[in-house]
């Protein structure tokens, strides 16, 4: 079995290695017809830009996107500077250099990669999937029949912040940097999934389709690991199946099919303020111009945020969304599960967490207020502040860097719920409701607790669960996502996830442990 795992690891690394070098590979050749199509598609009116690209790019062959990207960026910046100087604002090109380079590269692929999409898919995604499953499936035998095994988790480089964890960190951060800021280098990745994208939406793949497809693949493969590791825990099996279903069907398939049916691209489970651009002017206009389906999406988005979310949290806690529905939580619970023990339990981290996550929520709400005011008042500023500048700041700092690069890239170092714990505005909103008006709690039995510390060690939200268990107190924390791992790893059955009446929910019992408790006084009181 160990031999199979080792062979699988080698196969996986080969697929991953090929995938990693693709951004720097490939042959591209832009002909005049293709460039004219791009000019028409992007409505480019800058003769300076067209002339520079025609002279330096059109008709020439390039290996890799590096040269094309540099030439396009130089030509665009030079042309825009001249147009601004001449006050020719209608000729200025507002498309980002990376996006324009990606479009040119996508339409000019002429090498082995672009012409052998199926083979390249197998050599990257295919080998990655096969190798990962060969590495994971033997655990059915190796982990034994009973119990959840975490043996050696602090002795292996992959799970103890060793060199393997740091390599994973570097890859994930690099991947997200390309995805958000250098999309032209993802062109070769888009060729791999073009057939899948065309079968779903009828369009060729973009870098966000690559991300969506890869997201689903990674979650599915790592869900197999979850099924094996937690196969004796029904709650974990059902919860894993739920997040898989909502990610693959609601977040990936339905939006793509909607595009094919000439409808707006929309994820029906993505609630504001996690879906922070829902009330942006461009989205509101697109929805209102899409007829009945657009109006339905607009109403649903509002009802989901103001009615469905608080009602569901009241009955089931924030776990119904964060651990059963949300794609961010789904990736954290599958890909991030090997790193959950890295979540800091210090008081300092808790203080940072409260300030950050609630600060992001306030930022999102204020930005949305400014956005709606600007939309209805048809004004670009609020109190002299440009609404677009605020939106751009949030999109860059929170939507890209925090949620993507840090939120996922930092799994191997800071634990699997970095974004959910420190940055997600929806998690903060759900947490308010859960803390003050929810039937959810984790009940404890202090008399059964042996202080092994498993619950605290594997709490991905940095909660010192053992401190509550030792006292026999209910766990009511706004940050708790109800993943249930603390209960799953408890050897004594001390912890239970329950929904009950609000009365007696917070610290309902006296502390029965410690030298400062007079048991006779408690007996007389009762």
N, C-alpha and C positions, 0 to 999 in steps of 0.2 A: 504493500500500500504506500509506503514511504517513497518507493521508487517511482510509482505513478505520480505522486505529488511533485517530485523533483522534475520529472519529464514535463509535467504540466506547467511548472514554473518557467522552465526554459522556453516552451512554446509561447507562453504568455509574454515573456520578455521580448521574444523575437517580434511578435505582433505589435507590442507597444513601441519597440525601437523603430520599426518601419513607420508607424503612425507619427512618431515624434520628429522624424527627419523630413517628412513630406513638405512642411512649410518652406523648406529651403531647396526643394527639388522641383522638377518639372520643366517642360519646354513651352514657351509662349511666343506666339507670332501674331501681331495685330495687322490685319489688312485694312485697306481704306474703307471698304464696304461696312465692315464691322464697326469701325470707329465712327462712321457717319450715323450708324444706327444708335450708337451710344450718345452721340451729340443730340440727336432728335429725342431720344428717350429721356434724357436729363434736361432737355430744353436749354442747352448751353449756347449763349449768345456772344461769348468772348472770342473774338477773332484772334487775339493774342495767344490764348490758350490753345485754340485749335491749330494755329500755325506752329507753335512750339512742339506740340505732341506729334503733329504731322511730320515735322522735320526729324525729331529725335526718337520716336517710337514706332510709328506706322511703317510697315514693310520690313522691320528688323526682327531678328530672332533673339530671344532672351532665355537664359537658363535660370530659373528661380524668379521669385517676385521681387527680390531685392532691388534690382536695377530699374524695373518698371516703376516700382513704388517711389523710388528716389526721384526719377525724372518727372513723374506725374505731380508729386508734391512740390517740386521746384517750379514747374511750369504754372501750377495753380496759384502758388503764393506770389510769384512774380506778376502774373496777369492781374490778380486781385489788387495788388498794391498799386499797379498802374491805373486801374479803373477807379479806385478810391481817390487817387491823386487827381484824376481828371473829372471826378464826381460823376462817373458813369456807373451808377449803382445798379442799373438794370442789367448790366453786363457782368456784374460780380457773380462768382460761382459760390454758392453757399453749401454745396455738398462737401463733406469731409474728404480730405485727401485719401485716407485709408479706404473709405467706401467707394470712391471713384476708381482707385487703383484696383480694388477687389472686383468691381464690375468689368473693367477692362481685362483683367486677368482671367475672369470667369469665361468671357466670350472669346478669348484668344488661346485657350489651351490647345496644344497641338502635339504633345509628346505621348510617351508610353502610358502615363498615369491617366490622362484624359481619354485615351483610346482603349483602355482596358479596365473599365470601372469595376466589373464583376470580380476580376482576378485581384485587383487592388483591395477591394472590400474583404475578400477572403484572407489576404495577407495581413490585414490590419484587424478589423473587427472580428473576422472569422477565427483567426489564430488566437486573438485575445480571449474570445468567449470559450473556445475549446480548451485552451491552456488553463484558464481560471477554473472551469468546471472540473478539470482533471485534478487540480490542486485542492478543490473544496470537497468534492463528493467522497473521497476516501475517509473523510472525517466521520462518516456514518459508522464506520468500524473502529477507527482510532479513538474516537471520543467515548466509546463504551455505550452501554444501554441506558444508564440512569444518570440524572443530574446534569447541570449546566457547567461545563468544564472551562475554567479560566486559568488552568495550570500554566505556570511559566510566563505569564503575560508581562511581567516586569523583567524578564530575563531575555526576551527575544528582541532583536533590533527593530523588527517591524512594529512592535507595540510598546516599546519603552523609550521612545524618542531617540532611538539609535540611528545609525547611518541609513538604514532602509527607510525609516520614518521620514528622515530629512530629505531623502531622494523623492519620496512620494510628495512631500511638501513642495519641493522645487518644481516637480512636474505639474502639480495642480495649479500652483501660482502662475507658472508660465503659460499653461493652457488658458487660464482666465484672462491673463493680460493680452494674449493674442485675440481671444474672443471679443473682448470689450474695446480694445484700443488699436489693434493691428489686424483688422479683419481681412486685409489683403493676403496675409500669410495663411489664412484658412481656406484659400481657394482649392487647393488640392484635396483637402478634406471634403469639400462639397461635392467633388466628382464622385467620391466613394458612395454617396447616398443619393445621387441624382435619380436613379431608377425608382427608389422608394418614394422620394418626394413627388416625382411625376405621377406615380400610381395613386397617390393620396390626393394631392391638391391640383395636379396638372401642371405644376411649375417646377423648374429646376431648383435644386437645393441652394439655400443661402447658408451663411455660417450659423444662424440661429436654428435652422433645421438640423444641422449637424449636432448642435448642442442638445436639442430636444431628443433626437434619436439616441445619442450617446447617453443621455440622462436615463432614458428608459432601459437601455441595455445594461448599464452599470447597476441600476436598481434591481433589475431582474436577476442578474448573476449573483449579486450580493444577497438577494433575498433567499436564494438557494442555501447560502451559508446560514442565514437566520433560521430557515426551516430545519436545518440539520442541528444547529446548536441548541435551539429552543424547542425541539420537536416534542418534548413532554409537557410543554406549557401551552394550553389551548389559547389563552389570551394573546400570546405573542404570535402564534400561527395565524390567527384571524386578523390581528392588527397588521401584520406584514402583508397579508393578502389584500387588505383594504387599501393601504397606501399604494401598492402596486396597481390596483384597479383604477384608482382615481388619477394616478400619474399617466398611465398608458392610455386610458380611454378619454378622460376629461381634459387633461392638460396637453396631450399629444395628438391623438387621433381625431377627436371631434373638431378642434379648431382647424386642422388641415382640411378635413372634409367640408367644413363650412366655407372655406375659401373656394373650393372646387364648385360649390353651389352658389357662388357669387354673394356670399354673406360675409359680414365682418369676422375677422379672426378673433376668437374670444374663448377664454378659459372660464367656464361657468362656476368653478369652485374657488376662483381667485378673488378674495374679498379685499376691499379697501380697508385700511391704508397700505396693506402689502402690495396691492395693485395701485401704486401711488399715482400713476398717470391716468387713471380712469376718468377723472374730472378735468383733464387738460383740454384746452380748447379744440385742438385737432381731433381728439377722440370724441368729444361731444358732437362736433360738427359731422364727423364720419357716421356716428350712430344715428343722428337725426336725419341724415341724407340716405340712410339705408332702409327706410320704410318701416314696416311692422316689426321685423326682426330686430332692427336697431333700437326701436322704442322699447321692445321687450327686454333687451339686454340692459338698457339704461335703467328701467324700472327694477329689474332683477338685481342689478348691482347695488342699488340703493336699499332694497328690501333685505338683501343678504347681509349688508353691513349693519343696518339699524334694527332689524327684527330677528332674522334667522340666527345670526351669531350670538347675540346676548341670550336669546331663549334657549338655544342649544347648550350654551355654557352654563346657564342656570340649572338645567337638568343633568348634564353629563360632565361639566367642567371643560376646561380648554383642551382636554385630551381629544375630544371629538374631532377637532380640527387639526391641532398640532401633531397628533400621533396617529390619526386615522385617515386624514384627508390631504393635508398640505404636502406639496411636492418637496419643499425645503426640508420639512421634517422627515419625509420618506427617504430622501437621500442621506440625511443624517443618521437615520435608524438602520440603513443597510450598508452603504459604503462607510459610514462613520462609526459603526458599532465597534470595530476593533480599537477605537481610540477614545471611547467614552470615559475611561479611567483617568484621562488627562485633564478633565474639567476641574479647575481650581475650586477648592472648598474654603478658601481663606475669607476672613471678614473683609479684607481689602477688596477682593474680587467682587464680593457681594455689593459693596458700596459703589464700585465702578459700574457694576451691572445696573443698579437702580438709576443712577444718573444718566447713563448712556441710553438705555432702552426707552426710558420715559422722555429723554431729550429728543430722541428721533421721532417719537410719537408727536410731541409738541411741534416739532419742525414740520412734519407731514400735515398736521391739521392746519397750522398757520399758512403753509404754502397752498393748501387746497382752498382755504378761505380767500386768499389773495387771487387765486386762479378763477374762482367762481365770480368774485367781484369784477375782475377784469373782463370776464366773458359777458356778463350781463350789462355792465356799464360801458362795454366796448372801449376800455382804456387799458393801455399797456403798463400802467404804473399804479401803485398803491402807496400813498404817503411818500411819493417821490422815489419809491423803490421799484425797479423794473421786475415785473412778475416773471418774465422769461429768464432773467438772471438767477432768480431764486430757484426756479425749476431746474435750470442747468446745474446749479450747485448741488441740489439734492440728487439729481440723476447721476452725477459723477461721484460725489462723495459717499452717498448711501446706496443708490441703486446699482452702481458698478463696483466701486472699491470695497465697500463694507459687505454688501450682500454676496458679491461674487468672489473677488480675489481673496479677501480675508475670511468671509463667511464659510467658504468651502476649502480654500487652499490651506487654511490653518488647522484643519481637522487633526493631522498627525501630531501637532504640537500643543494646541490648547483645547483639544476635545472636539466632539462631533456636533455640538450645539452652539458654536461661537456666534453665529448670526441670530439664531432663535433666542439665545440668552441675552446678548448684549445689544442687538441692533434692530430686531424685527418690530416695527410699530404695531402690527396686528397682534403679536404676542403680548405686547404691553397692554393693548386694549382688552384682549381676552383675560389677561391677568387681573385687571381691575375688577372685572365682573366676577371672576372666580374667587378672588379674595374676600369680597364683601357680599356677594349675592349668588351663591351656587350651592347645590346639594352635594357636590363632590368633595370627598376627603379621602385621605389614606389613614385608616385606623391602625392602631398599634397595640400590642400586648406586652407591656414592660416586663411582666413576670416571666415571659418566655425568652426575652432577649438575652443572648450570650455575649453581646458586644464584639462579635467577630469583625464588624466593620464592612462587610460585603456591600451592604445597602449604600453606604456613603461613598465607598470606592467607585461604584459603577453608576452613581447618579450623574447623568450627563448635564444636569442643570446646576451642579455645584452645591446641592443642598446636603447639609450634614444630617442625613436621615437617622443615623444611629442616635444622635442626641435626642430626637423625638421618641424613638423606639425605647430607649432606656427609661424614659419618664412615663411611658404609656400614653403619650399625648397624640391626638390626631394631627396629621400633617396638613396644614392649610397654608400654602405658599402660592403667591401669584405667579411665580416662575415655573412651578411644577407642571409638566406637560402630560402627566399621567401615563408615561411609557410603560410602567409596571415592572421595569427591570429590577428595581429594589426588592419588590415582592418575589420575583422569579428567582433571585439569587440568595434569598434568605433561607438558611438551612432549618429554621424552626417554625416557619409559617407565621411570623410575627406581624407581617404587613399585609393589609388587604385594601384594595381599591373599592370604594363603596360610594353609593349615592343615597343620601338619607335626608331627614328633615334638617332645617336650618338651626333649630334649637339644640344647644349643646355641641355644636359643631367645632367651635374653636376652644381648644384646651378644656374638654368637658370633664376631665378627671383630675383628682388631686395627684401630685407627684408622690409616688410610693417608694422612690429610691433615694438614698442619700442619708446622711447622719442627722439632717435637720428636720426630719419628719417624725412627729409623735403619732405612732399608730393608734394608741389608745384614744387620743383626742379625736382621730378620724372615726373610730368605732363609736364613740359617744355622740359624735355629730350626726352620724347616720342612724 
